[in-house]
Amino acid sequence: MSGALSRIETRLTQAWRRRGPLAWALTPLAAVFGALTALRRAAYRNGWLKSVRVPVPVVVVGNVTVGGTGKTPTVIALVDALRSAGFTPGVVSRGYGAKVERPTPVTPQTPARVGGDEPLLIARRAGVPVWVSPDRVAAAHALLAAHRDVDVIVSDDGLQHYRLERDVELVVFDHRLGGNGFLLPAGPLREPLSRRRDATLVNNPFERALPPWPHTFALAVVPGDAWHLADPARRRPLAQFAHQRVVAAAGIGAPERFFAMVRAAGLAPRTLAFADHHAFATNPFADVDADAILVTEKDAVKLGAWNDARIWVVPVDAALDHRLITLVVEKLRGRPSA
């Protein structure tokens, strides 16, 4: 990302926290954006644009805000929960940054530049079929043709990909919730906060109580022991880095959330924030003075070729409320939830 674009993004992100002068100045553009998105939703609702139902139920895990909220760990946890409930899940994704023009499988060996960083992480962590395509309907059909035992599709993101019909919609927020409540570009919202969904998850709501929306659940995302990038069998609790010179680096939608998690473990790291889905074409740590460099799993899938013994990967796990799992399972099985 160029310096100018980075500064613009930073300025907008700050403006989206409150309804200040810049946010209000952008509301006419937000009104146009809202009208266009409402028209598109109406087109699918009224059949002017066609939605496609695939042969198995579909759960979409997405967000209505710009930026990362914790969707990927939620998808991994949901896949595990569905498997425990007797389902055989598969995952489809747009695969941001993926160099594909047609439905493509992502395995643990697929390069991140081909399949995308988040699909690759899901394939490695969840151990289920993962297919990517700009057209999620095509990805779902290809996955089902290749894996006939799959009986439920989880869509990583795609809340606004209305062409794919869905049976359950889960919307994930972090502690920022909807920011100033304005639509893009005056605020962070892709769609109004009032859009329908089956459940809302709020990732680590440290700073405020859960909003009083129906079917709202806290989403706890917690770190595990760090593992060494060059030797994954080596593992250390985060607390063991407390007396070292540590750098925490993240190229995710909300880097500060990762930094806060590291600080909560008792560390006082220097921090390096990169743009979401940063490619890491070159090693940005070559001139970094540190004993240990802590990175996210999402970034780690793009760092495997480097020979930097200081890099440790911090895995995270999402803990889903059992009531949410029950709600999803009962909807998938066609029974009303309590």
C-alpha positions, 0 to 999 in steps of 0.5 A, a space after each residue: 500500500 502506498 504511503 498516500 493510500 495508507 494515510 487516507 485509510 488511517 484518516 477514514 478509520 479515525 473518522 469512522 469512530 465518531 460522527 465528526 465533520 469528515 463523516 458528516 461531509 461524506 454522508 451524501 456519498 453514503 446516501 448514494 451507496 445506501 441507495 445502490 446497495 438497497 436496490 441490489 438487495 431488492 433485485 435479489 429479493 424480488 427475483 430480478 436477479 437470480 439467487 441459486 440454491 445449492 443441494 446442501 444447506 449453506 451457512 454464511 459467516 460474514 460482517 457488515 463492516 469494513 475490516 477484520 472482525 474475526 471471521 476466519 477463527 469463527 469459521 474454523 470453530 463452526 466447522 469443528 462444531 458442525 463436525 461434532 454435531 454429525 455434519 460433514 462440512 466444506 468451506 467456500 471462499 472468495 479467496 481475497 488475493 487468490 489468483 484463480 478464475 475458476 473454482 479451485 481447491 485449496 489444500 494445506 500445500 497450496 501456495 497462499 498466492 494461489 488460494 489466498 491466505 485465509 482459505 489456506 489457513 482454514 484448510 490447514 486448521 480445519 482439515 475440510 475441503 476448501 474451494 475458492 472462486 470469485 463466484 461462490 455458487 460455482 465454488 460450492 458446486 465444484 466442492 460438492 462434485 468433488 466431495 459427495 459426502 459434504 452435507 453443509 457448506 460454510 461460506 467464509 465471508 460472502 454476506 453480500 454475495 446474494 447470488 448464493 442462497 443461504 440458510 443461516 447468516 452469522 454476522 461477526 463484529 469486534 468491540 468497535 461494533 458499527 463504528 459511527 453507524 454510517 454507511 460507506 464512505 461516511 462510516 464503516 458499514 457495508 449494509 445497515 446495522 438493521 439488516 436481518 441475520 440469524 445471529 450476531 457474534 461480538 468478538 471479545 467485547 472488552 469495552 462495552 456490554 453486548 448490544 441488545 440485538 436478538 440472538 447476540 453472543 459473545 465470541 471469545 478468541 483466545 491465543 494458544 502457545 506460540 509455535 516456531 515458524 521453522 520448527 512447528 513442533 517447538 512451542 512456548 507459552 506467550 508468557 515466556 517471551 516476557 523478558 525478551 525484546 519482542 516485536 508483534 507484527 500483523 497484516 490483518 484487518 484489525 492489527 491492534 486486536 492482535 497487539 492487545 492480545 499479546 499485551 494481555 499475556 504480559 508482554 510489552 512488544 514493539 508493534 508493526 502493522 501492515 495492510 490486511 492481506 499483506 503479501 510479504 513479498 520481501 522480509 520486512 523484519 530483516 533490519 528489525 532488532 528483536 529477540 522474537 517476532 510474533 506473527 499471526 497465523 494468517 500472516 504465517 502462511 505467507 512466510 514459510 520460505 524465510 529463514 528467520 529463526 526469530 519468528 514465532 506464530 501465535 495461533 488463536 481459537 474461537 470459543 462459540 457459545 453452545 446456544 449459538 451452535 444449537 441455533 445453527 444446528 437446529 436451523 440446518 436440520 429444519 427444526 425451530 430453535 427455542 
